[in-house]
Amino acid sequence: MPRLPVLVRGKQKVADSSLEARYTAPIKNNAKLKACCRDVDTSDVSLYTTHDDAERPDLMVIECACGRKQYRTAVGPGRVGG
């Protein structure tokens, strides 16, 4: 059942995380974003779960140094942060 997101893994640099390129490539290639937001390697990532029965994080928040956030849902259970 859906609920408010619960933090699974706090902020860490995207460059230091185990994120696969398929999660960051859409952000890097999005021309509508500011240049600093597209440089995800300098951004922070936090992982959350949104369901009571979630075994792995299913919400990823990438926060730029300027304060803007990009949200990705259903980020591949078993592949992110594990």
ZIPE-V919087 format. One record per residue. N is the residue number from 1. OMEGA is omega in whole degrees, 0 to 359 (999 if undefined). D_CENTER is the distance of its C-alpha to the mean C-alpha in whole Angstrom. Layout:
# ZIPE-V919087
N,OMEGA,D_CENTER ; N,OMEGA,D_CENTER
This chain:
# ZIPE-V919087
1,180,21 ; 2,178,19 ; 3,176,18 ; 4,180,16 ; 5,177,13 ; 6,181,14 ; 7,178,12 ; 8,179,12 ; 9,182,10 ; 10,184,11 ; 11,170,10 ; 12,180,10 ; 13,178,10 ; 14,181,8 ; 15,181,12 ; 16,183,13 ; 17,180,10 ; 18,180,11 ; 19,176,8 ; 20,183,11 ; 21,182,12 ; 22,177,11 ; 23,183,8 ; 24,182,8 ; 25,179,12 ; 26,179,12 ; 27,180,10 ; 28,185,13 ; 29,182,16 ; 30,183,15 ; 31,180,19 ; 32,180,18 ; 33,174,16 ; 34,182,17 ; 35,181,18 ; 36,180,16 ; 37,178,13 ; 38,178,13 ; 39,187,14 ; 40,181,10 ; 41,177,12 ; 42,180,13 ; 43,176,10 ; 44,177,8 ; 45,175,5 ; 46,182,6 ; 47,183,6 ; 48,167,9 ; 49,182,12 ; 50,179,13 ; 51,180,17 ; 52,184,19 ; 53,181,20 ; 54,178,16 ; 55,183,17 ; 56,177,13 ; 57,178,10 ; 58,175,9 ; 59,180,7 ; 60,178,3 ; 61,177,4 ; 62,183,4 ; 63,179,8 ; 64,177,11 ; 65,179,14 ; 66,177,16 ; 67,179,14 ; 68,183,13 ; 69,173,9 ; 70,182,7 ; 71,175,6 ; 72,180,6 ; 73,179,8 ; 74,188,10 ; 75,174,8 ; 76,180,11 ; 77,178,13 ; 78,183,14 ; 79,184,12 ; 80,175,9 ; 81,183,10 ; 82,999,13
